Amino acid sequence: MNEYIRAYQVRVIDENGQQLGVMPPFEALNIARQSELDLVEVAPLAKPPVCKIMDYGKFQYQQSKLDRTNKAKQKKIEMKGIRIGIRTDGHDLEFKKNQTEKFLKKGDKVKIEIILRGREKAHQDLARQNLQNFIKSISLPYSVEQEIKRFPGGFNIIITP
């Protein structure tokens, strides 16, 4: 902005949005100073670069206000977690399946983990099979974001609605 513009020629737009034409930056800066405003480079990659005469402090304030409203409107996708074990009973699995379906309905990603403790670590094939059976029991449509993966405490999978 202002003296830091390093182009030989710039296309100038005034504070009302009207084009003033192509001119050297020092002329454009004089025009901006006469109206007590700043010369701001808005499109540096254009040929010639486009500069606008505006109040830079007001522009920054409006930009930060716009960024805050956009951030507030964003839908935040959460990662929910469900943990099961090899010896988890049928009723508990049904309850956890309902929880998983509730999370999927809300639009959240779900990370399903099967935890192996002690001697259970010797039966990894059984753990993988239990996790696959749990995934097959989910009645809502889902897509697998990350396939069944081994981690130090067992296996996990990530599904999305």
C-alpha positions as CSV (number, residue, x, y, z in Angstrom):
1,M,0.0,0.0,0.0
2,N,1.0,3.6,-0.5
3,E,4.8,4.1,-1.0
4,Y,5.4,0.3,-1.0
5,I,3.9,-0.3,-4.4
6,R,6.7,-1.2,-6.7
7,A,5.1,-1.3,-10.2
8,Y,5.9,1.2,-13.0
9,Q,2.3,1.6,-14.0
10,V,-0.9,0.8,-12.1
11,R,-4.6,0.8,-13.0
12,V,-6.4,3.0,-10.5
13,I,-9.9,2.7,-9.1
14,D,-11.3,5.5,-7.0
15,E,-13.3,5.2,-3.7
16,N,-16.6,5.2,-5.7
17,G,-15.5,2.3,-7.9
18,Q,-14.9,4.3,-11.0
19,Q,-11.7,3.6,-13.1
20,L,-9.3,6.5,-13.3
21,G,-7.1,4.8,-15.8
22,V,-3.5,3.6,-16.0
23,M,-0.9,5.9,-14.4
24,P,2.4,5.9,-12.4
25,P,2.0,5.0,-8.7
26,F,3.2,8.4,-7.5
27,E,0.3,10.2,-9.4
28,A,-2.2,7.7,-7.9
29,L,-0.7,8.3,-4.5
30,N,-1.1,12.1,-4.9
31,I,-4.8,11.6,-5.8
32,A,-5.3,9.4,-2.8
33,R,-3.6,11.8,-0.5
34,Q,-5.8,14.7,-1.7
35,S,-8.9,12.8,-0.6
36,E,-7.1,11.7,2.6
37,L,-7.3,8.0,1.8
38,D,-4.8,5.2,1.1
39,L,-3.7,3.6,-2.2
40,V,-4.0,-0.2,-1.8
41,E,-2.9,-2.8,-4.3
42,V,-5.8,-5.2,-4.7
43,A,-4.7,-7.3,-7.7
44,P,-0.9,-7.5,-7.8
45,L,-0.8,-10.2,-10.5
46,A,-2.9,-8.3,-13.0
47,K,-1.2,-6.5,-15.9
48,P,-0.9,-3.7,-14.9
49,P,-1.5,-4.2,-11.2
50,V,-4.8,-2.8,-9.9
51,C,-4.8,-0.3,-7.1
52,K,-7.8,1.1,-5.2
53,I,-8.2,4.3,-3.3
54,M,-9.8,3.5,0.0
55,D,-9.5,3.9,3.8
56,Y,-7.3,1.0,4.6
57,G,-8.1,0.8,8.4
58,K,-11.9,0.7,7.5
59,F,-11.1,-2.0,4.9
60,Q,-9.2,-4.1,7.4
61,Y,-12.0,-3.8,10.0
62,Q,-14.7,-4.9,7.5
63,Q,-12.5,-7.8,6.3
64,S,-12.0,-9.1,9.9
65,K,-15.8,-8.7,10.5
66,L,-16.5,-10.8,7.4
67,D,-14.0,-13.4,8.4
68,R,-15.6,-13.8,11.8
69,T,-19.1,-14.2,10.3
70,N,-17.8,-16.8,7.8
71,K,-16.1,-18.7,10.6
72,A,-19.3,-18.7,12.6
73,K,-21.3,-20.1,9.7
74,Q,-18.9,-23.0,9.0
75,K,-20.2,-26.4,9.9
76,K,-17.8,-28.1,12.2
77,I,-17.5,-31.8,11.6
78,E,-16.6,-33.6,14.8
79,M,-14.9,-36.9,15.3
80,K,-16.9,-39.1,17.7
81,G,-15.4,-42.2,19.3
82,I,-16.9,-45.6,20.1
83,R,-14.8,-48.2,21.9
84,I,-15.6,-51.9,22.1
85,G,-13.7,-54.9,23.3
86,I,-13.4,-58.5,22.2
87,R,-15.6,-59.7,25.1
88,T,-18.3,-56.9,24.9
89,D,-21.7,-58.4,25.4
90,G,-24.5,-58.3,22.7
91,H,-26.7,-55.8,24.5
92,D,-23.7,-53.4,25.0
93,L,-22.9,-53.8,21.3
94,E,-26.5,-52.9,20.4
95,F,-26.3,-49.8,22.6
96,K,-23.0,-48.8,21.0
97,K,-24.5,-49.4,17.5
98,N,-27.4,-47.1,18.3
99,Q,-24.9,-44.4,19.5
100,T,-22.9,-44.8,16.3
101,E,-26.1,-44.4,14.2
102,K,-27.0,-41.3,16.2
103,F,-23.6,-39.7,15.5
104,L,-23.9,-40.6,11.8
105,K,-27.4,-39.0,11.6
106,K,-26.0,-35.7,13.1
107,G,-23.3,-35.7,10.4
108,D,-20.3,-36.5,12.5
109,K,-17.4,-38.8,11.7
110,V,-17.1,-41.9,13.9
111,K,-13.9,-43.6,15.0
112,I,-14.7,-47.1,16.1
113,E,-11.9,-48.8,18.2
114,I,-11.6,-52.3,19.4
115,I,-9.3,-52.4,22.4
116,L,-7.1,-55.4,23.2
117,R,-5.9,-56.0,26.7
118,G,-3.3,-58.5,28.0
119,R,-3.7,-62.0,26.4
120,E,-6.3,-60.7,24.0
121,K,-3.5,-59.3,21.9
122,A,-2.7,-62.9,20.8
123,H,-6.1,-63.1,19.1
124,Q,-5.9,-60.2,16.6
125,D,-7.8,-62.1,13.9
126,L,-10.8,-62.5,16.3
127,A,-10.6,-58.8,17.2
128,R,-10.6,-57.8,13.5
129,Q,-13.6,-60.1,12.9
130,N,-15.5,-58.6,15.8
131,L,-14.9,-55.1,14.4
132,Q,-16.0,-56.1,10.9
133,N,-19.2,-57.7,12.4
134,F,-19.9,-54.5,14.4
135,I,-19.5,-52.4,11.2
136,K,-21.8,-54.7,9.2
137,S,-24.5,-54.3,11.9
138,I,-24.8,-50.5,11.3
139,S,-28.0,-50.0,9.3
140,L,-27.5,-46.4,8.2
141,P,-25.6,-45.7,5.0
142,Y,-22.0,-44.8,5.6
143,S,-18.7,-44.6,3.8
144,V,-15.3,-45.8,5.1
145,E,-12.9,-43.0,5.4
146,Q,-10.0,-45.1,6.8
147,E,-9.9,-48.9,6.6
148,I,-9.3,-51.1,9.6
149,K,-5.9,-50.2,10.9
150,R,-3.7,-51.6,13.6
151,F,-2.6,-49.4,16.5
152,P,-0.7,-50.4,19.7
153,G,-3.9,-50.9,21.7
154,G,-6.0,-52.8,19.0
155,F,-7.7,-51.8,15.8
156,N,-9.7,-48.8,14.6
157,I,-11.7,-47.7,11.6
158,I,-13.1,-44.3,10.7
159,I,-16.5,-44.0,9.0
160,T,-18.5,-40.9,7.7
161,P,-22.1,-40.5,6.9
